[in-house]
C-alpha cells in the first residue's frame, strides 16, 4: 500500500483565489483601508499565509495589524461559507483521481489552513468523503511562529500508522510540499502541480504536472 499525501489549496481546488480576493477586500473596507488587492496580486501571492497578503499590500503597518486583518478574514470565511462556495470549485479530475486511488491505497490531506476552515472547504467541495479523520490534518500555519509543520505531521502519520507503506507519494504546488520527503526512510516521489496556464514554482520535484490524472501512474 502507498500513502498519497495531498495539499488542498491550488491542487484539489481551483478559483479559491477569487474568494480570497473578495474576503480580503471586504476586510480592508471594514478596517478603513483604501488599498485593495487585485486579482493579479492574489494569483501572485497564492500559497502564502493570509497575513502575508497584507504584509505585501500594507508593509508600513505592524505585524499585529496584519494578524488582525487575517483573523477577520477567517471569521468572514467561516461565518459566511457561501462566499467561498460562490467561487471555489473542485479541480479538474480531482474526484476521479481520488476515487480511483481510494480503496487501493491510503489518502492523506495535510493543509496549512485552520482546522475549522479546512472542514468548511471540504464540505463546500464535497471532498471530505475521501479523507478519514485521522488522515485529515490542518496545520494552522497562518501565524508568524509555527509550532508544528507539515513535515512534523507527516512524520507523525508514518510513525503511528499500522499500515506498512511501500512508498509515499506527495502531490502539492509549493516548494515546502516537495520538501516533505526529506529524511523519510520510505521510498518517496513528488508531483509538483500547477494549474494549466500558470508557472510552476521554483523547486525540485520528480514530476511537474498540469493534470492530476498523471498521478494515477502510481496506482
C-alpha positions in Angstrom: 0.0 0.0 0.0 1.2 3.5 -0.8 0.4 6.7 1.1 -0.8 9.6 -1.2 -0.3 12.9 0.6 -2.3 15.8 -0.9 -2.2 19.6 -0.4 -5.6 21.2 -0.7 -5.3 24.8 -2.0 -4.1 25.1 -5.6 -4.2 21.3 -6.0 -7.6 19.8 -5.2 -9.4 23.1 -5.7 -9.5 25.9 -8.2 -10.7 29.5 -8.1 -10.4 30.0 -4.3 -8.2 32.9 -5.2 -11.4 34.8 -6.1 -12.9 34.1 -2.7 -9.7 35.2 -1.0 -9.9 38.4 -3.1 -13.5 39.1 -2.1 -13.0 38.4 1.6 -9.7 40.3 1.8 -11.1 43.4 0.2 -14.2 43.3 2.4 -11.9 43.1 5.5 -9.8 46.0 4.2 -13.0 48.1 3.8 -14.2 47.2 7.3 -10.9 48.3 8.8 -11.0 51.6 6.9 -8.2 50.9 4.4 -8.4 52.4 1.0 -6.0 49.9 -0.5 -7.4 46.9 -2.4 -5.9 43.7 -3.7 -6.2 42.9 -7.3 -7.0 39.5 -8.9 -3.5 39.5 -10.4 -1.9 40.1 -7.0 -4.0 37.3 -5.4 -2.7 34.9 -8.0 0.8 36.1 -7.4 0.5 35.7 -3.6 -1.4 32.4 -3.8 0.1 29.8 -1.4 1.2 32.3 1.2 -0.4 32.7 4.6 -3.2 35.2 4.7 -1.3 37.7 6.9 1.4 37.7 4.2 -1.1 39.1 1.7 -1.5 42.1 4.0 2.3 42.4 4.6 2.6 42.7 0.8 -0.2 45.3 0.5 0.4 47.2 3.7 4.1 46.9 4.6 4.0 50.0 6.8 1.6 48.7 9.4 2.5 46.4 12.3 2.6 42.6 12.3 -0.2 42.7 14.9 -2.4 44.6 12.5 -1.6 42.1 9.7 -2.7 39.3 12.1 -5.9 41.2 13.0 -6.8 41.5 9.3 -6.1 37.8 8.8 -8.2 36.8 11.8 -11.1 38.8 10.4 -10.7 37.2 7.0 -11.0 33.7 8.7 -14.1 34.9 10.6 -15.8 36.0 7.4 -14.8 32.8 5.6 -16.2 30.6 8.4 -19.3 32.6 9.2 -20.2 33.1 5.5 -19.2 29.9 3.7 -21.5 31.0 0.9 -18.8 33.5 -0.2 -16.3 30.6 -0.6 -18.9 28.4 -2.2 -19.7 31.0 -4.8 -16.2 30.9 -6.2 -14.3 27.7 -5.2 -14.6 24.6 -7.4 -13.2 21.1 -7.3 -10.2 21.0 -9.5 -10.4 19.2 -12.9 -10.3 15.4 -12.4 -9.7 15.7 -8.7 -12.7 13.5 -7.8 -11.9 10.9 -10.5 -8.3 10.6 -9.3 -9.2 10.4 -5.6 -12.0 7.9 -6.3 -9.5 5.7 -8.3 -6.9 5.8 -5.5 -9.3 5.2 -2.6 -9.7 1.6 -1.5 -6.4 0.7 -3.1 -4.1 3.0 -1.2 -4.2 5.4 1.7 -5.2 9.0 1.1 -4.0 11.8 3.4 -4.6 15.6 3.3 -2.2 18.0 5.0 -3.1 21.6 4.6 -1.6 24.8 6.2 -5.1 26.2 6.9 -7.0 26.3 10.2 -9.0 23.2 11.3 -12.4 24.9 11.0 -11.6 26.4 7.6 -10.3 23.1 6.2 -13.5 21.4 7.3 -15.5 24.2 5.6 -13.5 23.8 2.4 -14.0 20.1 2.3 -17.7 20.5 2.9 -18.4 23.0 0.1 -16.3 21.0 -2.3 -17.8 17.7 -1.2 -14.3 16.2 -0.9 -14.5 15.2 2.8 -15.6 11.7 1.9 -12.2 10.8 0.5 -10.2 11.5 3.7 -10.6 9.8 7.1 -10.4 12.0 10.2 -7.0 10.6 11.3 -5.5 11.4 7.8 -7.0 14.9 7.5 -4.5 17.4 9.0 -4.9 21.2 9.4 -1.5 22.5 10.4 -2.8 26.0 11.2 0.3 27.7 9.8 -1.2 31.1 9.4 0.8 32.7 12.2 4.4 34.0 12.5 5.7 31.3 14.7 4.7 27.7 13.7 4.8 25.1 16.4 4.4 22.1 14.0 5.0 21.9 10.3 3.5 19.7 7.5 6.7 17.6 7.8 6.1 17.1 11.5 2.6 15.8 10.9 3.7 13.6 8.1 6.4 12.1 10.3 3.8 11.5 13.0 1.4 9.8 10.5 4.2 7.4 9.4 5.3 6.6 12.9 1.8 5.9 14.2 0.2 4.2 11.3 -0.4 0.5 11.5 0.0 0.3 7.7 3.3 -0.7 6.2 3.6 1.8 3.4 5.8 0.8 0.5 6.0 4.4 -0.9 4.9 8.0 -0.1 3.5 10.0 -3.0 3.4 13.8 -2.4 1.1 16.0 -4.6 1.4 19.7 -3.9 2.0 23.1 -5.5 4.8 24.6 -3.4 8.5 24.1 -2.6 7.6 23.2 1.0 5.3 20.3 -0.2 8.2 19.0 -2.3 10.5 19.0 0.8 8.1 16.8 2.8 10.0 13.7 1.5 13.3 14.9 3.0 14.8 12.4 5.6 12.0 9.9 5.2 13.3 6.3 5.1 10.4 5.0 2.9 10.8 5.5 -0.8 9.1 8.7 -1.9 8.1 10.5 -5.1 6.9 14.1 -5.6 4.5 15.7 -8.1 4.6 19.4 -8.4 1.2 20.6 -9.7 0.3 23.9 -11.3 -3.0 24.9 -12.8 -2.9 25.0 -16.6 -1.5 28.3 -17.9 0.3 29.1 -14.6 4.0 28.9 -14.0 5.5 26.1 -11.8 7.1 27.3 -8.6 10.8 27.1 -8.5 11.8 23.9 -6.7 13.0 20.4 -7.3 10.4 17.6 -7.9 10.3 14.3 -9.6 7.4 15.3 -11.9 5.8 18.6 -12.9 2.1 18.2 -13.9 -0.8 20.3 -15.0 -3.2 17.3 -15.0 -4.0 15.4 -11.8 -4.6 12.2 -13.7 -0.9 11.9 -14.2 -0.6 10.9 -10.5 -2.5 7.7 -11.4 0.7 6.1 -12.8 1.4 5.4 -9.1 -1.8 3.4 -8.6 
